[in-house]
Amino acid sequence: MKLSLCLIVKDEEDNLKKSLQNIDIFADELIIVDTGSKDNTKTIAKNFGAKIYDFKWTDSFSAARNFSYSKAKYPWIMWLDADDVIDRTNAKKISKIKKKLKGHVDGVWFRRNLEYSPHGIPSLYHLFLYITPKDKYFWKYRAYNSLIPQKTKNQYDFLKYPDIQINHWFNTERKEIRKTQTLKLLEKEEDKSPYILFALGEEYRSVRKFRKSINSFKKYLKAVESSDEDEQQVYLAHLNVAKAYFLWPKIRRMKKYLDKIINLYPQYAEGWVMLGDYEFKKQNWKEAIGYYQNASACRYPDIDQVAFDRRLYTYYSYDMTAVAYCRLNDFRNAFIYKKKALESLDAKDEVIVQNITKDLAKLEEKLNSRSI
Protein backbone atom coordinates (compact mmCIF):
# COMPACT_ATOMS: atom_id res chain seq x y z
CA MET A 1 0.00 0.00 0.00
CA LYS A 2 1.38 3.40 -0.96
CA LEU A 3 2.08 6.09 1.59
CA SER A 4 2.32 9.89 1.39
CA LEU A 5 4.57 11.66 3.91
CA CYS A 6 3.56 15.21 4.89
CA LEU A 7 5.54 17.89 6.70
CA ILE A 8 4.91 21.55 7.44
CA VAL A 9 8.06 23.66 7.67
CA LYS A 10 9.46 27.14 8.16
CA ASP A 11 13.18 27.96 8.21
CA GLU A 12 14.19 24.35 8.86
CA GLU A 13 17.48 24.21 6.93
CA ASP A 14 19.33 23.03 10.05
CA ASN A 15 16.96 20.09 10.59
CA LEU A 16 15.34 19.06 7.34
CA LYS A 17 18.19 17.10 5.76
CA LYS A 18 18.46 14.85 8.83
CA SER A 19 14.70 14.45 8.97
CA LEU A 20 14.40 13.36 5.34
CA GLN A 21 17.58 11.32 4.89
CA ASN A 22 15.89 7.89 5.15
CA ILE A 23 12.31 8.61 4.13
CA ASP A 24 12.83 7.20 0.63
CA ILE A 25 12.84 3.73 2.24
CA PHE A 26 9.12 3.93 3.10
CA ALA A 27 7.53 7.06 1.59
CA ASP A 28 6.07 6.94 -1.93
CA GLU A 29 5.39 10.68 -1.98
CA LEU A 30 6.81 13.62 -0.04
CA ILE A 31 4.62 16.67 0.56
CA ILE A 32 6.27 19.77 2.02
CA VAL A 33 4.10 22.74 2.99
CA ASP A 34 6.16 25.87 3.65
CA THR A 35 4.67 28.61 5.83
CA GLY A 36 7.19 31.34 5.00
CA SER A 37 10.80 30.15 4.98
CA LYS A 38 13.53 32.69 4.34
CA ASP A 39 16.43 30.23 4.38
CA ASN A 40 17.32 27.23 2.19
CA THR A 41 14.51 24.99 3.42
CA LYS A 42 12.79 24.75 0.03
CA THR A 43 16.05 23.96 -1.78
CA ILE A 44 16.75 21.09 0.61
CA ALA A 45 13.18 19.79 0.23
CA LYS A 46 13.48 19.96 -3.57
CA ASN A 47 16.68 17.89 -3.44
CA PHE A 48 14.69 15.12 -1.76
CA GLY A 49 12.09 15.13 -4.52
CA ALA A 50 9.40 16.87 -2.48
CA LYS A 51 6.25 18.41 -3.87
CA ILE A 52 6.43 21.87 -2.33
CA TYR A 53 3.44 24.08 -1.57
CA ASP A 54 3.33 27.54 -0.02
CA PHE A 55 0.79 28.25 2.70
CA LYS A 56 0.11 31.63 4.25
CA TRP A 57 0.43 31.36 8.02
CA THR A 58 -2.95 31.72 9.78
CA ASP A 59 -1.92 31.24 13.43
CA SER A 60 -2.80 27.55 13.24
CA PHE A 61 -0.50 24.60 12.82
CA SER A 62 -3.56 22.43 12.21
CA ALA A 63 -4.65 24.55 9.26
CA ALA A 64 -1.23 24.04 7.67
CA ARG A 65 -1.24 20.31 8.42
CA ASN A 66 -4.74 19.88 6.98
CA PHE A 67 -3.60 21.70 3.84
CA SER A 68 -0.63 19.31 3.54
CA TYR A 69 -2.98 16.33 3.86
CA SER A 70 -5.21 17.72 1.11
CA LYS A 71 -2.27 17.52 -1.29
CA ALA A 72 -1.49 13.85 -0.60
CA LYS A 73 -2.55 11.52 -3.39
CA TYR A 74 -2.03 8.11 -1.79
CA PRO A 75 -4.55 6.24 0.43
CA TRP A 76 -2.40 6.39 3.56
CA ILE A 77 -0.76 9.47 5.07
CA MET A 78 2.05 9.84 7.58
CA TRP A 79 3.19 13.07 9.23
CA LEU A 80 6.55 14.15 10.63
CA ASP A 81 7.94 17.29 12.22
CA ALA A 82 11.08 18.72 10.68
CA ASP A 83 13.01 17.94 13.87
CA ASP A 84 11.96 14.28 13.85
CA VAL A 85 14.63 11.81 12.75
CA ILE A 86 14.10 8.22 11.58
CA ASP A 87 17.21 6.05 11.26
CA ARG A 88 17.55 3.39 8.56
CA THR A 89 16.61 0.52 10.87
CA ASN A 90 13.30 2.10 11.84
CA ALA A 91 12.65 3.33 8.30
CA LYS A 92 12.90 -0.28 7.11
CA LYS A 93 10.46 -1.36 9.82
CA ILE A 94 7.95 1.25 8.64
CA SER A 95 8.36 0.00 5.08
CA LYS A 96 7.56 -3.55 6.18
CA ILE A 97 4.35 -2.62 8.01
CA LYS A 98 2.93 -0.90 4.89
CA LYS A 99 1.62 -4.25 3.71
CA LYS A 100 -0.57 -4.34 6.84
CA LEU A 101 -2.37 -1.13 5.89
CA LYS A 102 -5.76 -2.66 5.08
CA GLY A 103 -9.21 -1.12 4.96
CA HIS A 104 -10.13 -2.11 8.53
CA VAL A 105 -7.08 -0.36 10.05
CA ASP A 106 -7.86 3.01 11.63
CA GLY A 107 -4.28 4.11 12.12
CA VAL A 108 -0.73 3.21 13.12
CA TRP A 109 1.11 4.34 16.25
CA PHE A 110 4.88 4.59 16.66
CA ARG A 111 7.06 5.46 19.63
CA ARG A 112 8.36 9.03 19.75
CA ASN A 113 11.45 9.64 21.88
CA LEU A 114 11.33 13.04 23.59
CA GLU A 115 14.19 13.21 26.07
CA TYR A 116 17.57 11.50 26.24
CA SER A 117 20.42 10.68 28.59
CA PRO A 118 23.80 12.40 27.97
CA HIS A 119 24.68 9.54 25.61
CA GLY A 120 21.46 9.60 23.63
CA ILE A 121 19.54 6.82 25.39
CA PRO A 122 15.81 7.65 25.31
CA SER A 123 14.49 8.30 28.80
CA LEU A 124 11.13 9.93 28.02
CA TYR A 125 8.87 8.73 25.23
CA HIS A 126 5.32 7.83 24.31
CA LEU A 127 3.22 6.60 21.41
CA PHE A 128 1.90 8.88 18.67
CA LEU A 129 -0.63 8.25 15.95
CA TYR A 130 1.53 8.72 12.84
CA ILE A 131 -0.23 6.97 9.94
CA THR A 132 -3.93 7.34 9.10
CA PRO A 133 -6.15 6.58 6.10
CA LYS A 134 -6.64 9.52 3.75
CA ASP A 135 -9.82 11.59 4.33
CA LYS A 136 -10.62 9.77 7.58
CA TYR A 137 -8.93 12.21 9.99
CA PHE A 138 -8.35 15.94 10.37
CA TRP A 139 -6.04 18.05 12.50
CA LYS A 140 -7.56 20.12 15.30
CA TYR A 141 -6.31 23.01 17.48
CA ARG A 142 -3.96 25.86 16.65
CA ALA A 143 -1.14 24.32 18.71
CA TYR A 144 -0.74 20.95 20.42
CA ASN A 145 -2.30 19.57 17.24
CA SER A 146 -4.36 16.41 17.56
CA LEU A 147 -5.56 14.01 14.87
CA ILE A 148 -9.34 13.65 15.12
CA PRO A 149 -11.42 11.02 13.26
CA GLN A 150 -13.98 12.42 10.82
CA LYS A 151 -16.51 9.95 12.22
CA THR A 152 -16.38 8.61 15.76
CA LYS A 153 -16.55 4.87 16.41
CA ASN A 154 -17.19 2.75 19.47
CA GLN A 155 -14.00 0.82 18.86
CA TYR A 156 -10.92 1.56 16.76
CA ASP A 157 -8.64 -0.94 15.08
CA PHE A 158 -5.18 0.54 15.62
CA LEU A 159 -1.79 -1.01 14.97
CA LYS A 160 0.72 -0.07 17.68
CA TYR A 161 4.47 -0.52 17.26
CA PRO A 162 6.44 0.70 20.30
CA ASP A 163 9.52 -0.91 18.76
CA ILE A 164 9.43 1.54 15.82
CA GLN A 165 11.12 4.65 17.14
CA ILE A 166 11.17 8.23 15.90
CA ASN A 167 13.63 10.58 17.59
CA HIS A 168 12.37 14.09 18.28
CA TRP A 169 15.26 16.52 18.84
CA PHE A 170 14.51 19.88 20.43
CA ASN A 171 16.71 22.81 19.45
CA THR A 172 17.05 24.59 22.82
CA GLU A 173 17.17 28.10 21.36
CA ARG A 174 14.17 27.55 19.08
CA LYS A 175 12.31 25.77 21.86
CA GLU A 176 12.41 28.96 23.95
CA ILE A 177 11.07 31.01 21.02
CA ARG A 178 8.30 28.48 20.36
CA LYS A 179 7.15 28.58 24.00
CA THR A 180 5.83 32.11 23.54
CA GLN A 181 4.29 31.31 20.16
CA THR A 182 2.61 28.14 21.41
CA LEU A 183 1.14 29.88 24.46
CA LYS A 184 -0.30 32.70 22.35
CA LEU A 185 -1.92 30.19 20.00
CA LEU A 186 -3.41 28.19 22.88
CA GLU A 187 -4.82 31.36 24.45
CA LYS A 188 -6.48 32.16 21.12
CA GLU A 189 -8.18 28.76 21.05
CA GLU A 190 -11.93 29.22 21.40
CA ASP A 191 -12.56 25.58 22.29
CA LYS A 192 -11.18 25.36 25.84
CA SER A 193 -11.60 21.58 25.94
CA PRO A 194 -9.89 19.51 28.67
CA TYR A 195 -7.14 18.81 26.13
CA ILE A 196 -6.43 22.54 25.70
CA LEU A 197 -6.70 23.24 29.43
CA PHE A 198 -4.03 20.60 30.07
CA ALA A 199 -1.85 22.10 27.32
CA LEU A 200 -2.27 25.60 28.76
CA GLY A 201 -1.19 24.30 32.15
CA GLU A 202 2.01 22.93 30.66
CA GLU A 203 2.80 26.06 28.68
CA TYR A 204 2.07 28.49 31.53
CA ARG A 205 4.43 26.49 33.71
CA SER A 206 7.15 26.58 31.03
CA VAL A 207 7.07 30.41 31.06
CA ARG A 208 6.89 30.49 34.88
CA LYS A 209 3.30 31.71 35.16
CA PHE A 210 2.64 29.27 37.96
CA ARG A 211 -0.67 30.58 39.27
CA LYS A 212 -2.17 30.37 35.77
CA SER A 213 -0.61 26.93 35.29
CA ILE A 214 -2.18 25.57 38.47
CA ASN A 215 -5.55 27.13 37.64
CA SER A 216 -5.50 25.54 34.17
CA PHE A 217 -4.68 22.08 35.51
CA LYS A 218 -7.37 22.37 38.19
CA LYS A 219 -9.92 23.43 35.54
CA TYR A 220 -8.87 20.38 33.53
CA LEU A 221 -9.32 18.10 36.55
CA LYS A 222 -12.76 19.51 37.26
CA ALA A 223 -13.77 19.12 33.61
CA VAL A 224 -12.86 15.41 33.54
CA GLU A 225 -13.87 14.33 37.03
CA SER A 226 -17.06 12.60 35.86
CA SER A 227 -15.69 11.36 32.53
CA ASP A 228 -13.72 8.30 31.44
CA GLU A 229 -10.53 10.31 30.92
CA ASP A 230 -7.33 8.26 30.87
CA GLU A 231 -6.09 7.63 34.41
CA GLN A 232 -2.48 8.37 33.56
CA GLN A 233 -3.40 11.75 32.07
CA VAL A 234 -5.39 12.69 35.18
CA TYR A 235 -2.48 11.59 37.37
CA LEU A 236 -0.07 13.76 35.38
CA ALA A 237 -2.35 16.78 35.79
CA HIS A 238 -2.21 16.31 39.57
CA LEU A 239 1.56 15.87 39.37
CA ASN A 240 1.93 19.03 37.30
CA VAL A 241 0.08 21.01 39.96
CA ALA A 242 2.64 19.80 42.50
CA LYS A 243 5.52 20.68 40.15
CA ALA A 244 4.15 24.18 39.65
CA TYR A 245 3.94 24.67 43.44
CA PHE A 246 7.56 23.50 43.70
CA LEU A 247 8.80 25.89 41.01
CA TRP A 248 6.78 28.86 42.29
CA PRO A 249 7.97 28.06 45.05
CA LYS A 250 5.16 27.19 47.43
CA ILE A 251 6.81 24.23 49.14
CA ARG A 252 4.20 23.62 51.84
CA ARG A 253 1.43 23.52 49.26
CA MET A 254 3.58 21.19 47.14
CA LYS A 255 4.06 18.83 50.08
CA LYS A 256 0.34 18.82 50.87
CA TYR A 257 -0.53 18.15 47.24
CA LEU A 258 2.05 15.37 46.93
CA ASP A 259 0.56 13.64 49.97
CA LYS A 260 -2.76 13.71 48.12
CA ILE A 261 -1.16 12.29 44.97
CA ILE A 262 0.48 9.28 46.62
CA ASN A 263 -2.79 8.43 48.33
CA LEU A 264 -4.66 8.55 45.03
CA TYR A 265 -1.95 7.04 42.82
CA PRO A 266 0.54 4.99 44.87
CA GLN A 267 1.39 2.90 41.78
CA TYR A 268 3.35 5.72 40.08
CA ALA A 269 6.89 6.72 41.04
CA GLU A 270 6.93 10.45 40.32
CA GLY A 271 5.10 11.57 43.47
CA TRP A 272 7.24 9.34 45.67
CA VAL A 273 10.41 10.73 44.06
CA MET A 274 9.35 14.34 44.61
CA LEU A 275 8.66 13.58 48.28
CA GLY A 276 12.01 11.81 48.50
CA ASP A 277 13.75 14.87 47.07
CA TYR A 278 11.84 17.09 49.51
CA GLU A 279 12.98 15.08 52.54
CA PHE A 280 16.50 14.68 51.14
CA LYS A 281 16.94 18.46 50.93
CA LYS A 282 15.78 18.72 54.52
CA GLN A 283 18.41 16.07 55.40
CA ASN A 284 15.74 13.70 56.65
CA TRP A 285 17.65 10.71 55.33
CA LYS A 286 15.44 7.90 56.65
CA GLU A 287 12.26 9.55 55.37
CA ALA A 288 13.88 10.14 51.99
CA ILE A 289 14.96 6.50 51.77
CA GLY A 290 11.42 5.33 52.43
CA TYR A 291 10.01 7.48 49.63
CA TYR A 292 12.74 6.50 47.14
CA GLN A 293 12.23 2.82 47.93
CA ASN A 294 8.50 3.19 47.29
CA ALA A 295 9.34 4.82 43.95
CA SER A 296 11.67 2.01 42.85
CA ALA A 297 9.03 -0.55 43.83
CA CYS A 298 6.62 0.96 41.28
CA ARG A 299 6.23 -0.78 37.93
CA TYR A 300 6.95 1.38 34.91
CA PRO A 301 3.58 2.06 33.21
CA ASP A 302 2.62 0.67 29.83
CA ILE A 303 3.13 3.65 27.56
CA ASP A 304 0.43 4.96 25.29
CA GLN A 305 -0.30 8.64 24.91
CA VAL A 306 1.32 9.68 28.18
CA ALA A 307 5.04 10.04 28.78
CA PHE A 308 6.83 8.92 31.95
CA ASP A 309 10.50 9.26 32.83
CA ARG A 310 11.81 5.72 33.12
CA ARG A 311 14.84 6.85 35.19
CA LEU A 312 12.63 7.77 38.14
CA TYR A 313 11.41 4.18 38.36
CA THR A 314 14.90 2.70 38.39
CA TYR A 315 18.28 4.44 38.27
CA TYR A 316 17.44 7.74 39.98
CA SER A 317 15.51 6.18 42.86
CA TYR A 318 18.16 3.51 43.45
CA ASP A 319 21.00 6.04 43.32
CA MET A 320 19.35 8.55 45.67
CA THR A 321 18.56 5.73 48.10
CA ALA A 322 22.26 4.84 48.08
CA VAL A 323 23.31 8.45 48.67
CA ALA A 324 20.90 8.77 51.60
CA TYR A 325 22.28 5.56 53.13
CA CYS A 326 25.77 7.02 52.77
CA ARG A 327 24.66 10.05 54.79
CA LEU A 328 23.66 7.61 57.54
CA ASN A 329 27.05 5.84 57.23
CA ASP A 330 25.19 2.68 56.25
CA PHE A 331 27.65 1.70 53.54
CA ARG A 332 26.40 -1.85 53.15
CA ASN A 333 22.92 -0.75 52.06
CA ALA A 334 24.49 2.09 50.07
CA PHE A 335 26.52 -0.52 48.17
CA ILE A 336 23.41 -2.64 47.52
CA TYR A 337 21.46 0.27 46.03
CA LYS A 338 24.40 1.65 44.04
CA LYS A 339 24.69 -1.78 42.48
CA LYS A 340 20.98 -1.75 41.62
CA ALA A 341 21.46 1.69 40.06
CA LEU A 342 24.32 0.35 37.94
CA GLU A 343 22.35 -2.70 36.83
CA SER A 344 19.44 -0.51 35.70
CA LEU A 345 21.59 1.59 33.35
CA ASP A 346 22.16 1.09 29.66
CA ALA A 347 25.81 0.32 28.87
CA LYS A 348 25.82 3.23 26.40
CA ASP A 349 25.48 5.65 29.31
CA GLU A 350 29.23 5.39 29.66
CA VAL A 351 29.93 8.41 31.88
CA ILE A 352 27.21 7.55 34.40
CA VAL A 353 28.24 3.89 34.39
CA GLN A 354 31.85 4.88 35.06
CA ASN A 355 30.85 7.20 37.91
CA ILE A 356 28.63 4.58 39.56
CA THR A 357 31.40 1.99 39.17
CA LYS A 358 33.83 4.35 40.93
CA ASP A 359 31.28 4.92 43.71
CA LEU A 360 30.93 1.16 44.16
CA ALA A 361 34.70 0.75 44.41
CA LYS A 362 34.88 3.44 47.13
CA LEU A 363 32.01 1.85 49.05
CA GLU A 364 33.70 -1.55 48.80
CA GLU A 365 36.87 -0.05 50.27
CA LYS A 366 34.89 1.38 53.19
CA LEU A 367 33.23 -1.98 53.81
CA ASN A 368 36.55 -3.85 53.65
CA SER A 369 38.24 -1.38 56.02
CA ARG A 370 35.45 -1.87 58.55
CA SER A 371 35.78 -5.65 58.41
CA ILE A 372 39.52 -5.57 59.17
C-alpha positions, 0 to 999 in steps of 0.5 A: 500500500502506498504512503504519502509523507507530509511535513509543514516547515518554516526555516528548517534548513538546520533540521530538514536534511536529517529528517528526510535522509531515510524517508525514501525507504518507506515514503512513496510521496513527499509533501512539504508545505512551507509557511514562509521560509527565508532560508534554504529549506525549500532547496533542501526539500526539492533535493529530496524530490518533495512536492512543495506548496506555499501556505500563508500562516494563519496562526494555526499549525492544524490549518497548515497540516490539513492543507498538507494532507489535502495535497497527498494523493495516496490512500495512507498518510504519515506526518513528521515534524522537521526535527523528527529523525528516523534512522535506517533501521526504523525506516525499514520497519515502517516499510515492512508494516505498509503491507498491513495497511488494510481497509479495517485499520484506523491508524498506526502508532509509533514510539516518539522519543522526547528526552535522552540521557547524555549519551542519547539513550531515550528516557522519556517517550510515548506513542503517537498516531503517525499513519492514518487513512486519507480523508478519515482524519483531520487536525484540530487546534492551533497548537498541540495539534491532535488528529481527530477522526472524521466519524467517531466509532465505538472501537478503533482498530489501531496497529501499535508498534512501540519498537518503531522509534522516531527521535524528536530533537529539540533545538534549545534556542528555538524551543524557547522562542516556540514557547511564547508562540505556542502559548499565544496560540493556545490562548487564542483557542476558542474551544477550551476543551480539557485537552487545551486546558491541560496544554495551557497548564504545561505552557504556563508552567514553562514560562513560569506563570505558575498561578495560571498553570495551576488554575488551568490544571485544576480546571482540567481536573474539574472538567474530567472528574465525571468522565472516562478520561485516561487515568495516567493523564489525570495523574499527570495533571495532579503531578503538574500542579505539585511541580508548579507549586515547587517551582513557584515556590510554594513548598508547603502547598507542594508537600500537601498536594504530593501527599494527596497524589500518593494516596490517590496514585501509589502505583506511580513513582513520580510523586514518591520521588518528589517527596524523597527529594523534599525530605533529602533536601531537609536532610531527613535521610530515613524519610527520603529513603522510604520514599525512594524505595517506594518509587523504585518498587513501582512498575513502569507504566505501559506507555500509550499517549502519556510520557513517563521518565523511566529513570525515576522508576529505576536508576534515579531512585536507586541512586538517591537511596544509596546516597541517603544511606551514605549520609547515615554511614550505612555503607552496606545498604548504600553498596546494595542500592548503588549496584541496583542503580548500575544494573538498571543503566544502559551500557551506552550511558558510559559516563554515568556507568563509570561514575557509579562503578567508581562509587561502588569501588569506594564503598567496597573499600569502606566496607573492607576497612570496617571488616579488618 
